[in-house]
Amino acid sequence: MAITQILGRYLTFKWGSGAAGGITSIDLSVNGKAVDVSNFDSADFDEYIAGRKNWTMSVSVDYGQADTAQLAMINSLGSGSSNTDTVSIGPSGTPATGDVTFSGSGILTKFDLKASDADKQVAADYSIQGTAALTVAVT
């Protein structure tokens, strides 16, 4: 089976209903835990069963002070209220058959603003901790 190439520039990151602009990278990590159920009957090998899972996401962007999705994330972190919202990564535009979208509820846990050079675009990094299941939908 041939693998269809997916270019990063065709992905969209959304916080709530707003799509963030200027994305330079997206990292999604899904982790599963193994629960050790070894006992005296396990012979020479440890035994494990699948445990709970978790997911995290980090998004790097060219900072845009008028970008409503970026502002919503920053405001949620600094407001003192709940900073949980729906996040999603998927194709930009109208999804085609076979396109995959990842979505779930997450908490913004970190915001970094980086100005490394007087002549370069200011960058921002956002870290999100998933608070429930990550849904994978195929169009």
N, CA, C and O atoms as CSV, one atom per row, in Angstrom:
chain,resi,resn,atom,element,x,y,z
A,1,MET,N,N,0.839,-1.180,0.000
A,1,MET,CA,C,0.000,0.000,0.000
A,1,MET,C,C,0.883,1.242,0.000
A,1,MET,O,O,1.795,1.364,0.818
A,2,ALA,N,N,0.615,2.138,-0.897
A,2,ALA,CA,C,1.388,3.378,-0.990
A,2,ALA,C,C,0.980,4.339,0.118
A,2,ALA,O,O,-0.192,4.431,0.485
A,3,ILE,N,N,1.953,5.037,0.632
A,3,ILE,CA,C,1.698,6.029,1.674
A,3,ILE,C,C,1.488,7.383,1.007
A,3,ILE,O,O,2.286,7.814,0.174
A,4,THR,N,N,0.396,8.046,1.389
A,4,THR,CA,C,0.111,9.373,0.862
A,4,THR,C,C,0.888,10.399,1.670
A,4,THR,O,O,0.818,10.420,2.899
A,5,GLN,N,N,1.620,11.237,0.980
A,5,GLN,CA,C,2.414,12.270,1.644
A,5,GLN,C,C,1.493,13.339,2.225
A,5,GLN,O,O,0.562,13.805,1.568
A,6,ILE,N,N,1.773,13.712,3.463
A,6,ILE,CA,C,1.031,14.790,4.120
A,6,ILE,C,C,2.021,15.898,4.426
A,6,ILE,O,O,2.984,15.689,5.163
A,7,LEU,N,N,1.792,17.049,3.876
A,7,LEU,CA,C,2.684,18.185,4.100
A,7,LEU,C,C,2.197,18.975,5.306
A,7,LEU,O,O,1.000,19.214,5.466
A,8,GLY,N,N,3.139,19.376,6.151
A,8,GLY,CA,C,2.801,20.121,7.355
A,8,GLY,C,C,2.011,21.387,7.092
A,8,GLY,O,O,1.190,21.787,7.917
A,9,ARG,N,N,2.244,22.018,5.966
A,9,ARG,CA,C,1.551,23.285,5.689
A,9,ARG,C,C,0.049,23.110,5.489
A,9,ARG,O,O,-0.693,24.091,5.463
A,10,TYR,N,N,-0.400,21.863,5.348
A,10,TYR,CA,C,-1.826,21.605,5.174
A,10,TYR,C,C,-2.540,21.306,6.480
A,10,TYR,O,O,-3.741,21.034,6.477
A,11,LEU,N,N,-1.816,21.350,7.608
A,11,LEU,CA,C,-2.446,21.097,8.901
A,11,LEU,C,C,-2.935,22.389,9.540
A,11,LEU,O,O,-2.374,23.463,9.327
A,12,THR,N,N,-3.979,22.256,10.314
A,12,THR,CA,C,-4.541,23.372,11.065
A,12,THR,C,C,-4.564,22.989,12.538
A,12,THR,O,O,-4.875,21.848,12.882
A,13,PHE,N,N,-4.238,23.938,13.407
A,13,PHE,CA,C,-4.365,23.754,14.846
A,13,PHE,C,C,-5.462,24.685,15.325
A,13,PHE,O,O,-5.448,25.879,15.024
A,14,LYS,N,N,-6.419,24.137,16.076
A,14,LYS,CA,C,-7.512,24.956,16.611
A,14,LYS,C,C,-7.538,24.891,18.124
A,14,LYS,O,O,-7.349,23.831,18.720
A,15,TRP,N,N,-7.776,26.039,18.735
A,15,TRP,CA,C,-8.044,26.148,20.175
A,15,TRP,C,C,-9.467,26.647,20.257
A,15,TRP,O,O,-9.753,27.786,19.886
A,16,GLY,N,N,-10.371,25.797,20.744
A,16,GLY,CA,C,-11.787,26.144,20.678
A,16,GLY,C,C,-12.207,26.139,19.220
A,16,GLY,O,O,-11.948,25.177,18.497
A,17,SER,N,N,-12.849,27.201,18.791
A,17,SER,CA,C,-13.296,27.254,17.403
A,17,SER,C,C,-12.347,28.042,16.510
A,17,SER,O,O,-12.545,28.094,15.296
A,18,GLY,N,N,-11.311,28.663,17.096
A,18,GLY,CA,C,-10.404,29.502,16.302
A,18,GLY,C,C,-9.147,28.773,15.867
A,18,GLY,O,O,-8.527,28.062,16.658
A,19,ALA,N,N,-8.774,28.950,14.616
A,19,ALA,CA,C,-7.551,28.350,14.075
A,19,ALA,C,C,-6.387,29.313,14.264
A,19,ALA,O,O,-6.493,30.497,13.944
A,20,ALA,N,N,-5.278,28.799,14.783
A,20,ALA,CA,C,-4.074,29.612,14.988
A,20,ALA,C,C,-3.340,29.756,13.664
A,20,ALA,O,O,-3.248,28.807,12.885
A,21,GLY,N,N,-2.827,30.936,13.421
A,21,GLY,CA,C,-2.060,31.186,12.210
A,21,GLY,C,C,-0.565,31.112,12.472
A,21,GLY,O,O,-0.132,31.115,13.624
A,22,GLY,N,N,0.219,31.045,11.410
A,22,GLY,CA,C,1.675,31.099,11.524
A,22,GLY,C,C,2.312,29.880,12.158
A,22,GLY,O,O,3.366,29.996,12.783
A,23,ILE,N,N,1.701,28.713,12.013
A,23,ILE,CA,C,2.236,27.497,12.640
A,23,ILE,C,C,3.575,27.126,12.012
A,23,ILE,O,O,3.711,27.084,10.789
A,24,THR,N,N,4.557,26.859,12.865
A,24,THR,CA,C,5.859,26.393,12.382
A,24,THR,C,C,6.117,24.938,12.753
A,24,THR,O,O,6.908,24.266,12.090
A,25,SER,N,N,5.460,24.436,13.810
A,25,SER,CA,C,5.561,23.009,14.125
A,25,SER,C,C,4.436,22.602,15.080
A,25,SER,O,O,3.949,23.395,15.886
A,26,ILE,N,N,4.049,21.336,14.952
A,26,ILE,CA,C,3.052,20.733,15.837
A,26,ILE,C,C,3.603,19.372,16.252
A,26,ILE,O,O,4.027,18.580,15.411
A,27,ASP,N,N,3.594,19.112,17.552
A,27,ASP,CA,C,4.007,17.809,18.062
A,27,ASP,C,C,2.874,17.244,18.910
A,27,ASP,O,O,2.414,17.893,19.850
A,28,LEU,N,N,2.432,16.050,18.582
A,28,LEU,CA,C,1.400,15.361,19.342
A,28,LEU,C,C,2.005,14.057,19.852
A,28,LEU,O,O,2.557,13.276,19.078
A,29,SER,N,N,1.898,13.829,21.147
A,29,SER,CA,C,2.457,12.626,21.752
A,29,SER,C,C,1.361,11.912,22.532
A,29,SER,O,O,0.744,12.495,23.424
A,30,VAL,N,N,1.120,10.647,22.193
A,30,VAL,CA,C,0.146,9.822,22.898
A,30,VAL,C,C,0.925,8.713,23.590
A,30,VAL,O,O,1.712,8.009,22.958
A,31,ASN,N,N,0.702,8.561,24.888
A,31,ASN,CA,C,1.461,7.601,25.691
A,31,ASN,C,C,0.525,6.624,26.376
A,31,ASN,O,O,-0.530,7.008,26.881
A,32,GLY,N,N,0.917,5.364,26.389
A,32,GLY,CA,C,0.179,4.344,27.115
A,32,GLY,C,C,1.030,3.816,28.252
A,32,GLY,O,O,2.251,3.719,28.135
A,33,LYS,N,N,0.389,3.481,29.336
A,33,LYS,CA,C,1.103,2.932,30.486
A,33,LYS,C,C,0.905,1.421,30.533
A,33,LYS,O,O,-0.168,0.912,30.208
A,34,ALA,N,N,1.934,0.729,30.934
A,34,ALA,CA,C,1.858,-0.709,31.128
A,34,ALA,C,C,1.793,-0.985,32.627
A,34,ALA,O,O,2.597,-0.458,33.396
A,35,VAL,N,N,0.838,-1.809,33.037
A,35,VAL,CA,C,0.665,-2.155,34.444
A,35,VAL,C,C,1.263,-3.543,34.676
A,35,VAL,O,O,0.870,-4.515,34.030
A,36,ASP,N,N,2.204,-3.621,35.594
A,36,ASP,CA,C,2.859,-4.888,35.905
A,36,ASP,C,C,1.909,-5.762,36.722
A,36,ASP,O,O,1.506,-5.390,37.824
A,37,VAL,N,N,1.556,-6.920,36.177
A,37,VAL,CA,C,0.679,-7.864,36.877
A,37,VAL,C,C,1.411,-9.177,37.143
A,37,VAL,O,O,0.790,-10.225,37.317
A,38,SER,N,N,2.734,-9.102,37.173
A,38,SER,CA,C,3.548,-10.302,37.422
A,38,SER,C,C,3.268,-10.846,38.811
A,38,SER,O,O,3.017,-10.099,39.757
A,39,ASN,N,N,3.318,-12.156,38.907
A,39,ASN,CA,C,3.161,-12.810,40.202
A,39,ASN,C,C,4.030,-14.060,40.223
A,39,ASN,O,O,4.818,-14.275,39.302
A,40,PHE,N,N,3.904,-14.868,41.233
A,40,PHE,CA,C,4.746,-16.057,41.351
A,40,PHE,C,C,4.523,-17.053,40.220
A,40,PHE,O,O,5.395,-17.878,39.946
A,41,ASP,N,N,3.378,-16.992,39.562
A,41,ASP,CA,C,3.071,-17.896,38.456
A,41,ASP,C,C,3.593,-17.377,37.113
A,41,ASP,O,O,3.381,-18.026,36.088
A,42,SER,N,N,4.262,-16.242,37.094
A,42,SER,CA,C,4.697,-15.612,35.845
A,42,SER,C,C,5.934,-16.238,35.235
A,42,SER,O,O,6.353,-15.827,34.153
A,43,ALA,N,N,6.521,-17.202,35.880
A,43,ALA,CA,C,7.720,-17.887,35.372
A,43,ALA,C,C,8.860,-16.896,35.200
A,43,ALA,O,O,9.141,-16.115,36.108
A,44,ASP,N,N,9.523,-16.918,34.044
A,44,ASP,CA,C,10.733,-16.115,33.848
A,44,ASP,C,C,10.489,-14.714,33.278
A,44,ASP,O,O,11.431,-13.935,33.132
A,45,PHE,N,N,9.253,-14.393,32.961
A,45,PHE,CA,C,8.998,-13.116,32.309
A,45,PHE,C,C,7.966,-12.298,33.075
A,45,PHE,O,O,7.013,-12.844,33.629
A,46,ASP,N,N,8.167,-10.987,33.099
A,46,ASP,CA,C,7.171,-10.100,33.678
A,46,ASP,C,C,5.934,-10.123,32.794
A,46,ASP,O,O,6.024,-10.365,31.590
A,47,GLU,N,N,4.779,-9.868,33.398
A,47,GLU,CA,C,3.529,-9.803,32.646
A,47,GLU,C,C,2.918,-8.422,32.825
A,47,GLU,O,O,2.955,-7.850,33.915
A,48,TYR,N,N,2.361,-7.897,31.752
A,48,TYR,CA,C,1.784,-6.553,31.769
A,48,TYR,C,C,0.418,-6.549,31.103
A,48,TYR,O,O,0.129,-7.372,30.234
A,49,ILE,N,N,-0.406,-5.617,31.522
A,49,ILE,CA,C,-1.655,-5.330,30.828
A,49,ILE,C,C,-1.650,-3.844,30.500
A,49,ILE,O,O,-0.924,-3.060,31.111
A,50,ALA,N,N,-2.459,-3.476,29.540
A,50,ALA,CA,C,-2.544,-2.061,29.144
A,50,ALA,C,C,-3.198,-1.255,30.259
A,50,ALA,O,O,-4.215,-1.654,30.825
A,51,GLY,N,N,-2.594,-0.120,30.559
A,51,GLY,CA,C,-3.132,0.784,31.571
A,51,GLY,C,C,-3.712,2.026,30.929
A,51,GLY,O,O,-4.107,2.015,29.763
A,52,ARG,N,N,-3.756,3.077,31.691
A,52,ARG,CA,C,-4.318,4.334,31.194
A,52,ARG,C,C,-3.389,4.986,30.199
A,52,ARG,O,O,-2.203,4.667,30.119
A,53,LYS,N,N,-3.955,5.907,29.442
A,53,LYS,CA,C,-3.211,6.635,28.424
A,53,LYS,C,C,-3.261,8.128,28.727
A,53,LYS,O,O,-4.103,8.588,29.499
A,54,ASN,N,N,-2.357,8.873,28.117
A,54,ASN,CA,C,-2.399,10.327,28.205
A,54,ASN,C,C,-1.832,10.893,26.923
A,54,ASN,O,O,-1.184,10.188,26.149
A,55,TRP,N,N,-2.079,12.164,26.705
A,55,TRP,CA,C,-1.532,12.810,25.516
A,55,TRP,C,C,-1.137,14.245,25.821
A,55,TRP,O,O,-1.716,14.902,26.686
A,56,THR,N,N,-0.146,14.706,25.096
A,56,THR,CA,C,0.306,16.095,25.181
A,56,THR,C,C,0.506,16.620,23.763
A,56,THR,O,O,0.665,15.857,22.810
A,57,MET,N,N,0.493,17.918,23.657
A,57,MET,CA,C,0.683,18.563,22.368
A,57,MET,C,C,1.504,19.823,22.575
A,57,MET,O,O,1.319,20.541,23.558
A,58,SER,N,N,2.401,20.084,21.655
A,58,SER,CA,C,3.095,21.374,21.666
A,58,SER,C,C,2.969,21.976,20.278
A,58,SER,O,O,3.045,21.283,19.263
A,59,VAL,N,N,2.778,23.273,20.267
A,59,VAL,CA,C,2.579,24.004,19.018
A,59,VAL,C,C,3.511,25.210,19.031
A,59,VAL,O,O,3.543,25.974,19.996
A,60,SER,N,N,4.263,25.370,17.957
A,60,SER,CA,C,5.127,26.543,17.799
A,60,SER,C,C,4.571,27.382,16.653
A,60,SER,O,O,4.178,26.854,15.612
A,61,VAL,N,N,4.546,28.680,16.859
A,61,VAL,CA,C,3.968,29.582,15.861
A,61,VAL,C,C,4.811,30.850,15.743
A,61,VAL,O,O,5.587,31.189,16.636
A,62,ASP,N,N,4.636,31.534,14.624
A,62,ASP,CA,C,5.088,32.915,14.527
A,62,ASP,C,C,4.051,33.718,15.296
A,62,ASP,O,O,2.871,33.716,14.943
A,63,TYR,N,N,4.485,34.400,16.339
A,63,TYR,CA,C,3.547,35.097,17.218
A,63,TYR,C,C,2.789,36.167,16.457
A,63,TYR,O,O,3.373,36.961,15.718
A,64,GLY,N,N,1.480,36.176,16.649
A,64,GLY,CA,C,0.631,37.193,16.027
A,64,GLY,C,C,-0.234,37.832,17.090
A,64,GLY,O,O,-1.149,37.193,17.609
A,65,GLN,N,N,0.036,39.073,17.421
A,65,GLN,CA,C,-0.695,39.709,18.518
A,65,GLN,C,C,-2.166,39.943,18.191
A,65,GLN,O,O,-2.955,40.230,19.090
A,66,ALA,N,N,-2.547,39.826,16.918
A,66,ALA,CA,C,-3.950,39.961,16.547
A,66,ALA,C,C,-4.588,38.605,16.237
A,66,ALA,O,O,-5.749,38.555,15.832
A,67,ASP,N,N,-3.853,37.513,16.418
A,67,ASP,CA,C,-4.360,36.168,16.140
A,67,ASP,C,C,-5.310,35.775,17.271
A,67,ASP,O,O,-4.880,35.604,18.412
A,68,THR,N,N,-6.602,35.632,16.956
A,68,THR,CA,C,-7.601,35.406,18.003
A,68,THR,C,C,-7.411,34.070,18.726
A,68,THR,O,O,-7.668,33.985,19.927
A,69,ALA,N,N,-6.968,33.033,18.022
A,69,ALA,CA,C,-6.743,31.744,18.689
A,69,ALA,C,C,-5.570,31.835,19.659
A,69,ALA,O,O,-5.642,31.308,20.769
A,70,GLN,N,N,-4.487,32.500,19.248
A,70,GLN,CA,C,-3.343,32.660,20.142
A,70,GLN,C,C,-3.725,33.497,21.352
A,70,GLN,O,O,-3.342,33.169,22.475
A,71,LEU,N,N,-4.469,34.565,21.141
A,71,LEU,CA,C,-4.893,35.413,22.260
A,71,LEU,C,C,-5.804,34.652,23.222
A,71,LEU,O,O,-5.709,34.827,24.437
A,72,ALA,N,N,-6.683,33.812,22.683
A,72,ALA,CA,C,-7.575,33.026,23.535
A,72,ALA,C,C,-6.772,32.075,24.422
A,72,ALA,O,O,-7.098,31.888,25.594
A,73,MET,N,N,-5.718,31.472,23.855
A,73,MET,CA,C,-4.880,30.576,24.653
A,73,MET,C,C,-4.154,31.341,25.754
A,73,MET,O,O,-4.138,30.914,26.908
A,74,ILE,N,N,-3.557,32.468,25.395
A,74,ILE,CA,C,-2.815,33.266,26.378
A,74,ILE,C,C,-3.755,33.749,27.481
A,74,ILE,O,O,-3.416,33.684,28.663
A,75,ASN,N,N,-4.932,34.233,27.094
A,75,ASN,CA,C,-5.895,34.719,28.080
A,75,ASN,C,C,-6.384,33.600,28.993
A,75,ASN,O,O,-6.615,33.830,30.180
A,76,SER,N,N,-6.544,32.402,28.459
A,76,SER,CA,C,-7.019,31.295,29.299
A,76,SER,C,C,-5.977,30.926,30.353
A,76,SER,O,O,-6.332,30.532,31.464
A,77,LEU,N,N,-4.712,31.051,30.015
A,77,LEU,CA,C,-3.655,30.708,30.967
A,77,LEU,C,C,-3.535,31.764,32.057
A,77,LEU,O,O,-3.303,31.425,33.218
A,78,GLY,N,N,-3.688,33.012,31.710
A,78,GLY,CA,C,-3.491,34.091,32.665
A,78,GLY,C,C,-4.730,34.532,33.407
A,78,GLY,O,O,-4.644,35.370,34.304
A,79,SER,N,N,-5.897,33.981,33.052
A,79,SER,CA,C,-7.145,34.489,33.631
A,79,SER,C,C,-7.426,33.967,35.027
A,79,SER,O,O,-8.234,34.547,35.752
A,80,GLY,N,N,-6.768,32.877,35.418
A,80,GLY,CA,C,-7.057,32.295,36.716
A,80,GLY,C,C,-8.277,31.400,36.682
A,80,GLY,O,O,-8.536,30.671,37.639
A,81,SER,N,N,-9.029,31.442,35.595
A,81,SER,CA,C,-10.183,30.552,35.456
A,81,SER,C,C,-9.732,29.293,34.724
A,81,SER,O,O,-8.546,29.124,34.440
A,82,SER,N,N,-10.651,28.442,34.430
A,82,SER,CA,C,-10.316,27.205,33.732
A,82,SER,C,C,-9.708,27.523,32.374
A,82,SER,O,O,-10.260,28.309,31.604
A,83,ASN,N,N,-8.584,26.915,32.090
A,83,ASN,CA,C,-7.932,27.135,30.808
A,83,ASN,C,C,-8.036,25.882,29.942
A,83,ASN,O,O,-7.122,25.571,29.179
A,84,THR,N,N,-9.151,25.167,30.065
A,84,THR,CA,C,-9.402,23.969,29.274
A,84,THR,C,C,-10.244,24.336,28.064
A,84,THR,O,O,-11.204,25.099,28.172
A,85,ASP,N,N,-9.884,23.795,26.924
A,85,ASP,CA,C,-10.680,24.013,25.724
A,85,ASP,C,C,-10.485,22.829,24.802
A,85,ASP,O,O,-9.640,21.969,25.050
A,86,THR,N,N,-11.260,22.789,23.751
A,86,THR,CA,C,-11.133,21.736,22.752
A,86,THR,C,C,-9.994,22.101,21.815
A,86,THR,O,O,-9.910,23.229,21.328
A,87,VAL,N,N,-9.122,21.138,21.567
A,87,VAL,CA,C,-8.018,21.352,20.631
A,87,VAL,C,C,-8.147,20.326,19.513
A,87,VAL,O,O,-8.646,19.219,19.720
A,88,SER,N,N,-7.694,20.707,18.340
A,88,SER,CA,C,-7.719,19.746,17.241
A,88,SER,C,C,-6.599,20.027,16.263
A,88,SER,O,O,-6.168,21.166,16.083
A,89,ILE,N,N,-6.139,18.954,15.634
A,89,ILE,CA,C,-5.172,19.035,14.546
A,89,ILE,C,C,-5.794,18.286,13.391
A,89,ILE,O,O,-6.247,17.152,13.546
A,90,GLY,N,N,-5.816,18.908,12.255
A,90,GLY,CA,C,-6.374,18.236,11.092
A,90,GLY,C,C,-6.086,19.023,9.841
A,90,GLY,O,O,-5.377,20.028,9.879
A,91,PRO,N,N,-6.630,18.571,8.736
A,91,PRO,CA,C,-6.387,19.242,7.467
A,91,PRO,C,C,-7.042,20.609,7.433
A,91,PRO,O,O,-8.108,20.813,8.015
A,92,SER,N,N,-6.405,21.537,6.756
A,92,SER,CA,C,-7.019,22.847,6.587
A,92,SER,C,C,-8.048,22.748,5.461
A,92,SER,O,O,-7.946,21.898,4.577
A,93,GLY,N,N,-9.020,23.619,5.513
A,93,GLY,CA,C,-10.067,23.587,4.490
A,93,GLY,C,C,-11.051,22.457,4.751
A,93,GLY,O,O,-11.170,21.963,5.872
A,94,THR,N,N,-11.746,22.063,3.710
A,94,THR,CA,C,-12.722,20.986,3.811
A,94,THR,C,C,-12.009,19.638,3.744
A,94,THR,O,O,-11.303,19.365,2.773
A,95,PRO,N,N,-12.184,18.788,4.766
A,95,PRO,CA,C,-11.499,17.492,4.750
A,95,PRO,C,C,-11.930,16.639,3.563
A,95,PRO,O,O,-13.102,16.617,3.186
A,96,ALA,N,N,-10.976,15.949,2.993
A,96,ALA,CA,C,-11.249,15.016,1.906
A,96,ALA,C,C,-11.398,13.614,2.491
A,96,ALA,O,O,-11.036,13.374,3.643
A,97,THR,N,N,-11.920,12.710,1.712
A,97,THR,CA,C,-12.068,11.326,2.147
A,97,THR,C,C,-10.708,10.771,2.577
A,97,THR,O,O,-9.720,10.873,1.850
A,98,GLY,N,N,-10.682,10.184,3.776
A,98,GLY,CA,C,-9.459,9.604,4.295
A,98,GLY,C,C,-8.644,10.535,5.167
A,98,GLY,O,O,-7.680,10.094,5.793
A,99,ASP,N,N,-9.003,11.823,5.230
A,99,ASP,CA,C,-8.282,12.757,6.097
A,99,ASP,C,C,-8.535,12.406,7.564
A,99,ASP,O,O,-9.625,11.965,7.927
A,100,VAL,N,N,-7.522,12.606,8.396
A,100,VAL,CA,C,-7.597,12.276,9.815
A,100,VAL,C,C,-7.535,13.559,10.641
A,100,VAL,O,O,-6.727,14.446,10.367
A,101,THR,N,N,-8.396,13.645,11.654
A,101,THR,CA,C,-8.385,14.765,12.590
A,101,THR,C,C,-8.256,14.203,14.011
A,101,THR,O,O,-8.949,13.255,14.380
A,102,PHE,N,N,-7.364,14.797,14.792
A,102,PHE,CA,C,-7.189,14.449,16.200
A,102,PHE,C,C,-7.808,15.570,17.017
A,102,PHE,O,O,-7.531,16.741,16.760
A,103,SER,N,N,-8.644,15.233,18.000
A,103,SER,CA,C,-9.231,16.281,18.826
A,103,SER,C,C,-9.472,15.772,20.242
A,103,SER,O,O,-9.628,14.573,20.472
A,104,GLY,N,N,-9.498,16.698,21.172
A,104,GLY,CA,C,-9.747,16.368,22.562
A,104,GLY,C,C,-9.758,17.621,23.408
A,104,GLY,O,O,-9.524,18.726,22.919
A,105,SER,N,N,-10.033,17.432,24.672
A,105,SER,CA,C,-10.045,18.540,25.618
A,105,SER,C,C,-8.659,18.640,26.248
A,105,SER,O,O,-8.083,17.632,26.654
A,106,GLY,N,N,-8.134,19.845,26.325
A,106,GLY,CA,C,-6.800,20.023,26.875
A,106,GLY,C,C,-6.662,21.278,27.708
A,106,GLY,O,O,-7.457,22.211,27.598
A,107,ILE,N,N,-5.637,21.283,28.545
A,107,ILE,CA,C,-5.314,22.434,29.393
A,107,ILE,C,C,-4.018,23.045,28.879
A,107,ILE,O,O,-3.025,22.343,28.686
A,108,LEU,N,N,-4.033,24.336,28.661
A,108,LEU,CA,C,-2.803,25.031,28.299
A,108,LEU,C,C,-1.926,25.103,29.543
A,108,LEU,O,O,-2.318,25.686,30.553
A,109,THR,N,N,-0.741,24.509,29.467
A,109,THR,CA,C,0.133,24.450,30.639
A,109,THR,C,C,1.350,25.349,30.526
A,109,THR,O,O,2.026,25.604,31.522
A,110,LYS,N,N,1.638,25.835,29.321
A,110,LYS,CA,C,2.834,26.652,29.167
A,110,LYS,C,C,2.716,27.552,27.945
A,110,LYS,O,O,2.183,27.156,26.908
A,111,PHE,N,N,3.222,28.767,28.089
A,111,PHE,CA,C,3.309,29.728,26.995
A,111,PHE,C,C,4.692,30.362,27.053
A,111,PHE,O,O,5.070,30.939,28.072
A,112,ASP,N,N,5.440,30.259,25.973
A,112,ASP,CA,C,6.756,30.889,25.875
A,112,ASP,C,C,6.757,31.845,24.700
A,112,ASP,O,O,6.359,31.478,23.594
A,113,LEU,N,N,7.200,33.061,24.934
A,113,LEU,CA,C,7.358,34.059,23.877
A,113,LEU,C,C,8.850,34.243,23.667
A,113,LEU,O,O,9.585,34.501,24.620
A,114,LYS,N,N,9.306,34.110,22.420
A,114,LYS,CA,C,10.735,34.128,22.150
A,114,LYS,C,C,11.073,35.153,21.069
A,114,LYS,O,O,10.585,35.080,19.941
A,115,ALA,N,N,11.913,36.101,21.442
A,115,ALA,CA,C,12.462,37.064,20.491
A,115,ALA,C,C,13.967,36.861,20.506
A,115,ALA,O,O,14.659,37.388,21.378
A,116,SER,N,N,14.476,36.104,19.549
A,116,SER,CA,C,15.887,35.721,19.576
A,116,SER,C,C,16.789,36.628,18.760
A,116,SER,O,O,18.012,36.570,18.889
A,117,ASP,N,N,16.198,37.462,17.923
A,117,ASP,CA,C,16.995,38.299,17.036
A,117,ASP,C,C,16.170,39.527,16.675
A,117,ASP,O,O,14.967,39.420,16.436
A,118,ALA,N,N,16.799,40.671,16.634
A,118,ALA,CA,C,16.090,41.912,16.325
A,118,ALA,C,C,15.482,41.909,14.929
A,118,ALA,O,O,14.535,42.650,14.665
A,119,ASP,N,N,16.016,41.083,14.033
A,119,ASP,CA,C,15.542,41.067,12.658
A,119,ASP,C,C,14.750,39.809,12.306
A,119,ASP,O,O,14.540,39.520,11.128
A,120,LYS,N,N,14.314,39.064,13.313
A,120,LYS,CA,C,13.540,37.849,13.051
A,120,LYS,C,C,12.156,37.958,13.684
A,120,LYS,O,O,11.942,38.710,14.635
A,121,GLN,N,N,11.237,37.196,13.137
A,121,GLN,CA,C,9.870,37.128,13.649
A,121,GLN,C,C,9.866,36.615,15.090
A,121,GLN,O,O,10.586,35.670,15.414
A,122,VAL,N,N,9.072,37.224,15.939
A,122,VAL,CA,C,8.891,36.755,17.308
A,122,VAL,C,C,8.129,35.427,17.251
A,122,VAL,O,O,7.168,35.293,16.493
A,123,ALA,N,N,8.552,34.459,18.043
A,123,ALA,CA,C,7.939,33.134,18.053
A,123,ALA,C,C,7.241,32.882,19.383
A,123,ALA,O,O,7.554,33.510,20.394
A,124,ALA,N,N,6.301,31.962,19.363
A,124,ALA,CA,C,5.614,31.549,20.586
A,124,ALA,C,C,5.474,30.039,20.583
A,124,ALA,O,O,5.227,29.421,19.547
A,125,ASP,N,N,5.639,29.453,21.771
A,125,ASP,CA,C,5.443,28.019,21.954
A,125,ASP,C,C,4.340,27.812,22.980
A,125,ASP,O,O,4.301,28.483,24.011
A,126,TYR,N,N,3.446,26.877,22.686
A,126,TYR,CA,C,2.339,26.540,23.580
A,126,TYR,C,C,2.414,25.055,23.904
A,126,TYR,O,O,2.651,24.236,23.016
A,127,SER,N,N,2.211,24.699,25.184
A,127,SER,CA,C,2.168,23.299,25.601
A,127,SER,C,C,0.785,23.002,26.162
A,127,SER,O,O,0.233,23.781,26.939
A,128,ILE,N,N,0.242,21.876,25.761
A,128,ILE,CA,C,-1.119,21.490,26.143
A,128,ILE,C,C,-1.081,20.086,26.715
A,128,ILE,O,O,-0.455,19.193,26.145
A,129,GLN,N,N,-1.757,19.890,27.851
A,129,GLN,CA,C,-1.911,18.574,28.457
A,129,GLN,C,C,-3.347,18.111,28.217
A,129,GLN,O,O,-4.296,18.802,28.584
A,130,GLY,N,N,-3.499,16.946,27.601
A,130,GLY,CA,C,-4.835,16.403,27.390
A,130,GLY,C,C,-5.502,16.076,28.707
A,130,GLY,O,O,-4.847,15.605,29.637
A,131,THR,N,N,-6.820,16.323,28.797
A,131,THR,CA,C,-7.552,16.072,30.033
A,131,THR,C,C,-8.551,14.920,29.908
A,131,THR,O,O,-9.216,14.556,30.878
A,132,ALA,N,N,-8.648,14.362,28.731
A,132,ALA,CA,C,-9.566,13.240,28.483
A,132,ALA,C,C,-9.064,12.524,27.232
A,132,ALA,O,O,-7.962,12.783,26.749
A,133,ALA,N,N,-9.879,11.640,26.731
A,133,ALA,CA,C,-9.492,10.846,25.559
A,133,ALA,C,C,-9.217,11.725,24.354
A,133,ALA,O,O,-9.854,12.760,24.161
A,134,LEU,N,N,-8.266,11.299,23.553
A,134,LEU,CA,C,-7.987,11.924,22.276
A,134,LEU,C,C,-8.790,11.160,21.232
A,134,LEU,O,O,-8.670,9.940,21.113
A,135,THR,N,N,-9.601,11.880,20.485
A,135,THR,CA,C,-10.443,11.264,19.467
A,135,THR,C,C,-9.754,11.327,18.126
A,135,THR,O,O,-9.216,12.367,17.746
A,136,VAL,N,N,-9.765,10.225,17.409
A,136,VAL,CA,C,-9.212,10.170,16.070
A,136,VAL,C,C,-10.383,9.934,15.119
A,136,VAL,O,O,-11.061,8.910,15.207
A,137,ALA,N,N,-10.617,10.875,14.217
A,137,ALA,CA,C,-11.710,10.766,13.269
A,137,ALA,C,C,-11.170,10.713,11.851
A,137,ALA,O,O,-10.293,11.494,11.480
A,138,VAL,N,N,-11.694,9.794,11.065
A,138,VAL,CA,C,-11.318,9.679,9.662
A,138,VAL,C,C,-12.508,10.094,8.827
A,138,VAL,O,O,-13.613,9.583,9.008
A,139,THR,N,N,-12.281,11.030,7.904
A,139,THR,CA,C,-13.361,11.537,7.052
A,139,THR,C,C,-13.739,10.497,6.029
A,139,THR,O,O,-14.632,10.728,5.213
